[in-house]
């Protein structure tokens, strides 16, 4: 049974004051009723004393009004007692405790309290249902906002981590860290990622070292990551082109921290007749992280430029940057 957890509303107070005095024959019965509800003795002692000193100095209705007012002003400490008062009244069935000429009135008042409680319970349930429906409507929006905040925080952390690589002096360690970092960056926007793997020959010798593979709309791209001192020439892209050519239905993505020489770009442009080859500069990754860009859309735009416009090295957002 749901009731207001803090205070009785005025109509319920009035109904309780009209009802409880009728449930017992004596004024002491009224005090006993409240004592059995768990009302603290501090709220009963003075009333009990007045009753002992002069029974005519106080009525059952004044007793009920005073105690209900006191317990209604209490906070959490009076919650249990307030609920117990309600429970005992609405569940009251033995009207033999009443004066015979008051039993019918007592029944009517108990019914009135039940109706008030039921109405308030129904209102509470309706309010709860409205709150639930509102919560259900707002949840996707709130979750989207929270997810966007998480994405921004993740991008900022990845950006900070990427920037630190530029100060590393150990090329091999820097390259390994970059590979792992790029995999996490691509995962952020839902690109399917298979991290670096090694293919061996039948004799157990290492055949190929693949930096990674990502999938965009079920289209796989073999990934090669280079952090060389100078721009990549033909020799910097040739091996990866061979890997891509040897696999049906696979495209290529080469990411270079030092850019690409015109010769390597021309080589990849010629390959576009048979394969989609995408060239990317590491500064594009930095640019996207700075601006909270979408890497799936970035790759989609670059792949379209390669396949349709025959531009393996398309720099979205950077082509117009001086």
C-alpha positions as CSV (number, residue, x, y, z in Angstrom):
1,X,0.0,0.0,0.0
2,X,1.6,3.2,-1.1
3,X,1.1,6.3,1.0
4,X,2.9,9.6,1.0
5,X,6.2,8.7,2.7
6,X,6.6,12.0,4.4
7,X,3.3,13.6,5.4
8,X,-0.4,12.8,5.4
9,X,-2.4,15.2,3.1
10,X,-5.1,17.3,4.7
11,X,-8.1,15.2,3.5
12,X,-6.5,12.0,4.9
13,X,-5.7,13.7,8.2
14,X,-9.3,14.8,8.6
15,X,-10.6,11.3,7.7
16,X,-8.2,9.7,10.3
17,X,-9.3,12.1,13.0
18,X,-13.0,11.3,12.3
19,X,-12.3,7.5,12.3
20,X,-9.9,6.5,14.9
21,X,-11.9,7.8,18.0
22,X,-14.8,5.6,16.8
23,X,-12.8,2.4,16.9
24,X,-12.6,2.2,20.7
25,X,-15.0,2.9,23.4
26,X,-12.7,4.9,25.8
27,X,-10.3,7.7,25.5
28,X,-7.6,5.3,26.8
29,X,-8.5,3.0,23.9
30,X,-7.6,5.8,21.5
31,X,-4.2,6.2,23.1
32,X,-3.6,2.5,23.1
33,X,-4.5,2.4,19.4
34,X,-1.7,4.9,18.6
35,X,0.7,3.1,21.1
36,X,0.2,-0.2,19.2
37,X,1.0,1.7,16.0
38,X,4.4,2.4,17.3
39,X,3.9,6.1,18.2
40,X,6.8,7.2,20.4
41,X,5.9,7.7,24.1
42,X,7.1,11.3,23.9
43,X,4.0,12.0,21.8
44,X,1.7,10.2,24.2
45,X,3.0,11.0,27.7
46,X,1.4,14.4,28.2
47,X,-1.9,13.3,26.9
48,X,-1.9,10.2,29.2
49,X,-1.2,12.6,32.1
50,X,-4.0,14.9,31.2
51,X,-6.3,12.0,30.9
52,X,-5.3,10.6,34.3
53,X,-5.7,14.0,36.0
54,X,-9.0,14.9,34.5
55,X,-10.8,12.6,32.0
56,X,-13.1,15.5,31.0
57,X,-10.1,17.8,30.1
58,X,-9.6,16.1,26.7
59,X,-11.7,14.3,24.1
60,X,-10.9,11.3,21.9
61,X,-10.9,13.6,18.9
62,X,-8.4,16.0,20.4
63,X,-6.2,13.0,21.3
64,X,-6.3,11.8,17.7
65,X,-5.8,15.3,16.3
66,X,-2.8,16.0,18.5
67,X,-1.0,12.7,18.0
68,X,-1.6,12.7,14.2
69,X,-0.3,16.3,14.0
70,X,2.8,15.3,15.9
71,X,3.6,12.2,14.0
72,X,2.9,13.9,10.7
73,X,5.5,16.5,11.5
74,X,8.2,13.9,12.0
75,X,10.6,13.0,9.2
76,X,11.9,9.5,8.4
77,X,11.7,8.5,12.1
78,X,7.9,8.7,12.0
79,X,7.5,7.0,8.7
80,X,6.9,3.5,10.0
81,X,4.3,4.7,12.6
82,X,2.4,6.7,9.9
83,X,2.2,3.7,7.7
84,X,1.1,1.5,10.5
85,X,-1.7,3.9,11.4
86,X,-3.0,3.7,7.8
87,X,-2.6,-0.1,7.7
88,X,-4.5,-0.7,10.9
89,X,-7.4,1.6,9.9
90,X,-7.9,0.3,6.4
91,X,-7.7,-3.4,7.6
92,X,-10.0,-2.8,10.5
93,X,-12.7,-5.5,10.6
94,X,-13.7,-5.9,14.2
95,X,-16.3,-3.3,14.9
96,X,-17.4,-5.0,18.2
97,X,-14.8,-2.7,19.8
98,X,-17.0,0.3,19.0
99,X,-20.0,1.6,20.9
100,X,-23.0,-0.2,19.4
101,X,-24.6,3.1,18.2
102,X,-21.3,4.2,16.6
103,X,-20.5,1.0,14.7
104,X,-22.2,2.0,11.5
105,X,-20.5,5.4,11.5
106,X,-17.2,3.7,12.2
107,X,-17.7,1.4,9.2
108,X,-18.5,4.4,7.0
109,X,-15.4,6.3,8.1
110,X,-13.1,3.3,7.6
111,X,-14.5,2.9,4.1
112,X,-13.8,6.6,3.5
113,X,-10.2,6.2,4.6
114,X,-9.9,3.1,2.3
115,X,-11.3,5.1,-0.6
116,X,-8.8,8.0,0.0
117,X,-5.9,5.6,0.3
118,X,-7.0,3.7,-2.8
119,X,-7.4,6.9,-4.7
120,X,-3.9,8.1,-3.6
121,X,-2.5,4.7,-4.4
122,X,-4.0,4.8,-7.9
123,X,-2.7,8.4,-8.4
124,X,0.7,7.3,-7.2
125,X,0.7,4.3,-9.6
126,X,-0.4,6.6,-12.5
127,X,2.3,9.1,-11.6
128,X,4.8,6.2,-11.4
129,X,3.7,5.0,-14.8
130,X,4.0,8.5,-16.3
131,X,7.4,8.8,-14.8
132,X,8.4,5.4,-16.3
133,X,7.1,6.4,-19.7
134,X,8.9,9.7,-19.6
135,X,12.1,7.8,-18.5
136,X,11.6,5.4,-21.4
137,X,11.2,8.3,-23.9
138,X,14.2,10.2,-22.5
139,X,16.5,7.2,-22.1
140,X,17.7,7.0,-25.7
141,X,18.4,10.7,-25.7
142,X,20.2,10.6,-22.4
143,X,22.2,7.5,-23.4
144,X,23.2,9.1,-26.7
145,X,24.4,12.2,-24.8
146,X,26.3,10.0,-22.3
147,X,27.8,7.9,-25.2
148,X,28.8,11.1,-27.0
149,X,30.6,12.3,-23.8
150,X,32.4,8.9,-23.5
151,X,33.4,9.1,-27.1
152,X,34.8,12.6,-26.7
153,X,36.7,11.5,-23.6
154,X,38.0,8.4,-25.4
155,X,39.1,10.5,-28.4
156,X,40.9,13.0,-26.2
157,X,42.8,10.2,-24.4
158,X,43.7,8.6,-27.8
159,X,44.8,12.0,-29.1
160,X,47.0,12.6,-26.1
161,X,48.5,9.1,-26.5
162,X,49.2,9.7,-30.2
163,X,50.9,13.0,-29.6
164,X,53.3,11.4,-27.2
165,X,54.5,9.0,-29.9
166,X,56.1,11.9,-31.8
167,X,58.6,12.3,-29.1
168,X,59.7,8.7,-29.0
169,X,63.2,7.9,-30.1
170,X,62.9,4.1,-30.5
171,X,61.4,3.5,-34.0
172,X,60.4,-0.1,-33.6
173,X,58.7,0.5,-30.2
174,X,57.0,3.6,-31.6
175,X,55.7,1.6,-34.6
176,X,54.3,-1.2,-32.5
177,X,52.6,1.4,-30.2
178,X,51.2,3.2,-33.2
179,X,49.7,-0.1,-34.6
180,X,47.9,-0.8,-31.4
181,X,46.7,2.8,-31.0
182,X,45.3,2.9,-34.6
183,X,43.4,-0.3,-33.9
184,X,41.7,1.3,-30.9
185,X,41.0,4.4,-32.8
186,X,39.3,2.5,-35.6
187,X,37.2,0.4,-33.1
188,X,35.9,3.6,-31.6
189,X,33.7,4.3,-34.6
190,X,32.6,0.7,-35.1
191,X,35.1,-0.4,-37.8
192,X,35.7,-4.1,-37.5
193,X,39.3,-4.6,-36.5
194,X,41.6,-7.6,-36.7
195,X,44.9,-6.7,-35.0
196,X,48.3,-7.4,-36.4
197,X,49.0,-11.0,-37.3
198,X,51.7,-13.1,-38.9
199,X,51.3,-15.6,-41.8
200,X,53.8,-18.5,-41.8
201,X,54.8,-20.9,-44.6
202,X,54.3,-24.7,-44.6
203,X,57.9,-25.0,-43.2
204,X,57.1,-22.7,-40.3
205,X,59.0,-19.7,-41.6
206,X,57.5,-16.2,-41.3
207,X,55.9,-15.4,-44.7
208,X,54.0,-12.1,-44.1
209,X,53.7,-9.7,-41.2
210,X,50.3,-7.9,-41.5
211,X,49.9,-4.7,-39.5
212,X,46.2,-5.2,-39.3
213,X,42.8,-5.5,-41.1
214,X,39.8,-3.4,-40.8
215,X,36.3,-3.8,-42.3
216,X,34.1,-1.0,-43.6
217,X,30.6,-2.2,-44.5
218,X,31.8,-5.8,-45.1
219,X,34.7,-4.5,-47.2
220,X,38.1,-5.6,-45.8
221,X,41.1,-3.4,-45.9
222,X,44.6,-4.8,-45.2
223,X,46.4,-2.1,-43.2
224,X,50.1,-1.2,-43.5
225,X,51.5,1.4,-41.1
226,X,54.8,3.2,-41.8
227,X,56.7,5.7,-39.7
228,X,59.8,6.5,-41.8
229,X,62.0,9.5,-41.9
230,X,61.3,10.4,-45.5
231,X,58.1,10.3,-47.6
232,X,57.3,6.7,-48.9
233,X,58.4,6.0,-52.4
234,X,57.5,3.0,-54.5
235,X,59.6,0.7,-52.4
236,X,57.5,1.8,-49.4
237,X,54.2,0.7,-50.9
238,X,55.2,-2.1,-53.2
239,X,55.2,-4.9,-50.7
240,X,51.7,-4.0,-49.4
241,X,50.4,-3.8,-53.0
242,X,51.6,-7.4,-53.5
243,X,49.8,-8.5,-50.4
244,X,46.5,-6.9,-51.5
245,X,46.8,-8.2,-55.1
246,X,47.3,-11.8,-53.8
247,X,43.9,-11.7,-52.0
248,X,40.6,-11.6,-53.8
249,X,38.1,-9.0,-52.6
250,X,40.5,-7.3,-50.3
251,X,41.4,-3.6,-50.5
252,X,44.5,-1.8,-49.1
253,X,45.1,1.0,-46.7
254,X,48.6,2.4,-46.1
255,X,49.1,5.0,-43.3
256,X,52.4,7.0,-43.4
257,X,53.7,9.3,-40.8
258,X,56.1,10.9,-43.3
259,X,53.7,11.3,-46.3
260,X,54.0,9.8,-49.8
261,X,56.3,10.6,-52.7
262,X,54.6,11.4,-56.0
263,X,56.0,8.1,-57.4
264,X,54.3,6.0,-54.8
265,X,51.0,7.9,-55.3
266,X,51.3,7.2,-59.1
267,X,52.0,3.6,-58.4
268,X,48.9,3.2,-56.3
269,X,46.8,5.1,-58.9
270,X,47.7,2.5,-61.5
271,X,46.7,-0.2,-59.1
272,X,43.2,1.3,-58.8
273,X,42.2,-0.4,-62.1
274,X,42.0,-3.6,-60.1
275,X,42.1,-2.8,-56.4
276,X,41.0,0.0,-54.1
277,X,44.1,1.4,-52.6
278,X,43.8,4.1,-50.0
279,X,46.7,6.2,-48.9
280,X,46.5,8.1,-45.6
281,X,48.8,10.4,-43.7
282,X,49.1,10.2,-40.0
283,X,48.3,13.9,-39.7
284,X,44.8,13.0,-40.9
285,X,44.3,10.8,-37.8
286,X,45.5,13.7,-35.6
287,X,43.2,16.1,-37.4
288,X,40.2,13.8,-36.9
289,X,40.9,13.3,-33.2
290,X,41.2,17.0,-32.7
291,X,37.9,17.6,-34.3
292,X,36.0,14.6,-32.9
293,X,35.7,13.2,-36.5
294,X,34.1,9.9,-37.5
295,X,36.8,7.5,-38.8
296,X,34.3,5.2,-40.5
297,X,33.0,8.2,-42.6
298,X,36.6,9.3,-43.1
299,X,37.6,5.9,-44.6
300,X,34.3,5.8,-46.6
301,X,35.1,9.2,-48.2
302,X,38.7,8.3,-49.0
303,X,37.7,4.9,-50.5
304,X,35.1,6.6,-52.7
305,X,37.7,9.2,-53.8
306,X,40.1,6.4,-54.7
307,X,37.6,4.2,-56.5
308,X,35.6,6.9,-58.3
309,X,38.0,9.8,-58.7
310,X,41.2,7.8,-58.9
311,X,42.7,9.7,-56.1
312,X,44.4,7.3,-53.8
313,X,45.7,10.2,-51.6
314,X,42.7,12.2,-50.8
315,X,42.9,14.4,-47.7
316,X,39.4,15.2,-46.5
317,X,39.5,18.5,-44.6
318,X,43.2,18.9,-45.2
319,X,43.3,19.5,-49.0
320,X,42.3,23.1,-48.4
321,X,44.5,23.6,-45.3
322,X,47.6,25.6,-46.0
